[in-house]
Each structure stands twice: as C-alpha cells, then as structure tokens.
C-alpha cells in the first residue's frame, strides 16, 4: 500500500541518511506534486542550489528553462513540473566538478516517490546517472549516443546532456541538438502542459 504523499514528502525532506558523508548539512532539494505532468530527472543539486534550497536555481536552470521554452513561474509550479534528482543533497566537489549523486537517495526514496506521479507524460532524463535509472532499456553505450538516439525513447522520455555551462563544448560539437531536438522538445512541452491543465 502506498504511503500518503504528504507524509512521504515530509519524511524525504527531513532525511539525513548520508549526513556522515556529505560535505555540508543534509538539505534535500526536490519539487513534487501528484498532478505534475512533466518530470525532470536530474543528477544532484550543486552548491548554489544547496544554499537556496530551490532546484535548478543556477545557470544550469536558466539554460534548462530555455531548452524547454518555459518561464520560471511555470518551471516552479509543482502541479506542472516535478523535479526529482537522483541525489537530493549536494554531494560535494571532486577533481572535475561535483561528485556523483549519493546512491542512498534512489535506493531509499525514488520508487516510493515515483509511485505517486501517475500523471507524468514526459520525463526529461538529464545526465548519466538519471539515464542509467530511467533508460535501463537503452541500446546506447554513452551519453552522446543516447541523446543522439532520442527518438528511441520519444515521446515518453527524452535523454538530455546536463545543461551546465561545463557542457558548452559538447553543445558546440553537437549542433544537431539545438537545431533538431530542441524545437521538438519545446513544442511537446507546450502540448503536455496544455492538455494537462
């Protein structure tokens, strides 16, 4: 039997499972409502997002909203957009950027939370860790091939690179992403939001 959504969310937001291994105090960052029709499955919050407690409240979020063709007010409407990263707390920084999401989050909470999101029409799957979870049936072996093969998952799921400025070079090397994929994404986002309102 599913646990009541409000109680589950309350428990998730109070989670401190990884407290001993996190660089900062636990601060789970996510946005969920059972009526949401679009799910953003991301990686883990960065330091700035940890400070504000607002998902994608950084340059990555600005770019993601541009990719989706929506404004902040729509993006932060939990009844429209669910934001569920693979790791809910800032994992710290390694040699080449933020560390991977802590695995405890997905193992402990993800299936329970997803069980309440029954209205989802589109999942934006951002980055390798989210793709490993949500695209387990993928025939592709790396991120570029997975994103290039987006039609294999369409229209229910869409693999995306991380919208971080660190990926500017990837975007430059793959102009098809901007010219071919993004217009389709923007149109579909508008369609999903319209039929779900």
Secondary structure as UniProt FT lines:
FT   HELIX           5..13
FT   TURN            17..18
FT   HELIX           19..21
FT   TURN            34..35
FT   STRAND          38..41
FT   HELIX           47..52
FT   TURN            55..56
FT   HELIX           59..68
FT   HELIX           72..75
FT   TURN            78..80
FT   STRAND          81..83
FT   STRAND          93..94
FT   TURN            95..96
FT   STRAND          97..98
FT   HELIX           103..105
FT   HELIX           106..110
FT   HELIX           111..114
FT   TURN            115..116
FT   TURN            118..119
FT   STRAND          122..126
FT   HELIX           127..134
FT   TURN            135..137
FT   HELIX           143..148
FT   HELIX           150..152
FT   TURN            153..156
FT   STRAND          157..160
FT   HELIX           165..167
FT   HELIX           168..173
FT   HELIX           177..181
FT   HELIX           182..196
//
